């Protein structure tokens, strides 16, 4: 029972309850169970408003794809809206729209997920439609012929006509020499051109089974009612073995790789990526917690080191950021990107030197106590703020479960970060921020024809 | 940098009745009324196959009731407050009539003033301010648009966090010091953004569209200004802008969260007292009707961006409910709208197409926007124009309207589901001086709208012959459109006939 529920139990205790209710790390009531067919279900109660989000996460994404078949997971996601036994092409969207639901889907390296946000009394409709397309997707060839054109438009819009997105796609391809993470989620254009609906059918039959999925429900519901509905609609979907899937492991030290990409930009910029483990692949979880803390120290807010020093102090860059995703199924990447300050005549070399100064300092000098306190305060508050959105709560749960971790990690986040010592940070910086692990992209304006 | 692709088309429908600063929707009619009529809506067919639909009672769903409390501070700021004790946090949003429509002769001054708020207060530079908020776990955010400039704070509600966060927030918004070195840096960063925009055909087309639509009206120029207009801005100009535009009388305070009424009053008083003293600024004048035009921007992209627009409505327009439903049918509701059905679903021409009214203080735009491969751009533009013309001529079907009403009622609970959503609603109600019952009124009005009414108001505000059109993309030989899916081979290539 959580603190709020305890409070509700007796009004007389309200003053005593206050400290509990105000406690940031109070877990919300969350229940998990698995249906007989292997579908894992996680239900988190949030009774603030009579709404609910339902998400189905499949363990398949672009990192599962092989050369020549890139973009299959994403294309299949599009085709999941093109009809199953109970609804014709596009009909499920219309049904949900007429009920006032928001629905969409997304695909990444590690997962493909579908969601509906709707008034709580309509949850059964979301389940019935989602279960139906899990089991009986039609994949009509004439629908595919049109939808692949939409996907190519999407690729032109998001990547080909976006110079920085195009450069990032090339960068990723060299940053992951061994693992499937080098594949762009939307797929290479050449593969979209030759994609066949039969390949999608095979992909669907291989991966879209209840035992390869997680159903996450967050909102104004009780676990018992969700369980009954899940058993009614998803329960009859048969279990089937899925192909063996292996974590995308990367070379520890692939060696320094560098590409220069000329794109339609006026602004030179650079991307750095260091090959590092994730929480799912690390033999030593403490190194991953240290990398997460480093990421917060570098770019966890406007008072972090990159904005304070590179953007405002030395004015080396007009913009820069760092990012580390610890929640990936395979080995991850610690990335830094920067746009040199042209008005101040700063070059890519100046920006790189500034980045290395920050990285080398992490190797030798422990962070100040106040800096660590700020990170802690942000994490504590962030755990509360995240609870304002049922969708972001569900997404965190779904992502953790799908990459092979447990949703329970949410409630251990603070403790994990607090356990990191200054020595852990220095050790991680020395281990991972080396040239042998580094991929670099220089993104430059196109050269005029001679 | 991990990549996540929202595969379908992000829609703006959640805003359809909302007051958010963003888009309203425009309903569009579909390619052909007759097409719509001969294709029964999915929900009817599916009702016979889906058990769960049969079990629904057809009633509008329950929603979180909002008790909006409102008062004015001693200095004249309007406050709107909703008490929500479920989470130990609160959200505050200050909205000033201090957007780029107040720029006058200095395009960009509103945005730069807003960006300078957290660059310095007495005894603290920009880094110390950032450390102050972040050390408390508080989020400060700011932004500047055409009508409004915003400063907001999200904080834990415990007194040891709330009080110092509010003190710092009040100083930042009310008594910024405008350091010279910060101004130089922000100008540089803006110059970099202007350079960056040159590679974005959608942005170039959007800027051109506003110029064509608004002429010399204050909405015409981009909120960011231009390289030429931002460079000469002085500290004295920014300070003067702040003194008049960030005055308490020109502010609305929206507040949601774990506060009692007494605490909320104290919070609002504290912030209001820190602001410069002064009255509300004059309302933005009405724009004059633009001449219809078609402008092309040559750009070496793979796709051509298409934007079609007319002047739309003000936020207080009594036709808004009917227009919003009409728009939702034409192109506002994402999948199922006529534009999405005809352009994407039946022909695969685009990833996304949408239409929308953006009601603003003065008439905001009505806009349709999409992108398609360059060689199909001319015929796609013609198709979109035909769909719009047809919708204006014939209106929606009764079925389309019934479905749109049902959708609106069904989505109502989502509009007040989180503190973040509520603070957005309160801010817009306050800023546009709408009644506290606005959300309920909008719902009630919407449910009584008729097909005839939609047809009437759509034609009152829009005219297919008066579109202002901007395209951006490469000039390439044009190709005919593929045939629509539900009308195979016997149809000639090209757009449907009327």
Interface residues (C-beta under 8 A of the other chain):
Chain A: X4 X21 X22 X23 X24 X48 X49 X50 X51 X74 X77 X78 X81 X86 X87 X88 X89 X90 X91 X92 X93 X94 X95 X97 X98 X99 X100 X101 X102 X104 X105 X106 X107 X108 X109 X117 X118 X119 X120 X121 X122 X124 X125 X127 X128 X129 X142 X143 X145 X146 X147 X148 X149 X150 X152 X153 X154 X156 X157 X158 X160 X161 X163 X168 X172 X184 X185 X186 X233 X264 X265 X266 X267 X300 X301 X302 X303 X307 X308 X312 X315 X318 X319 X323 X325 X328 X333 X335 X337 X339 X341 X342 X343 X344 X370 X373 X374 X377 X378 X379 X380 X381 X382 X384 X385 X387 X388 X389 X390
Chain B: X1 X2 X3 X4 X5 X6 X7 X8 X10 X11 X13 X14 X41 X42 X43 X45 X46 X49 X50 X51 X52 X53 X55 X56 X57 X61 X62 X63 X64 X84 X85 X86 X87 X88 X89 X118 X126 X127 X130 X131 X133 X134 X135 X136 X137 X138 X139 X154 X155 X156 X157 X158 X161 X185 X188 X189 X191 X192 X195 X196 X198 X199 X201 X300 X301 X302 X303 X333 X334 X335 X336 X341 X344 X345 X346 X347 X348 X349 X350 X351 X371 X372 X373 X403 X406 X407 X408 X409 X410 X411 X412 X413 X414 X416 X417 X418 X419 X420 X482 X485
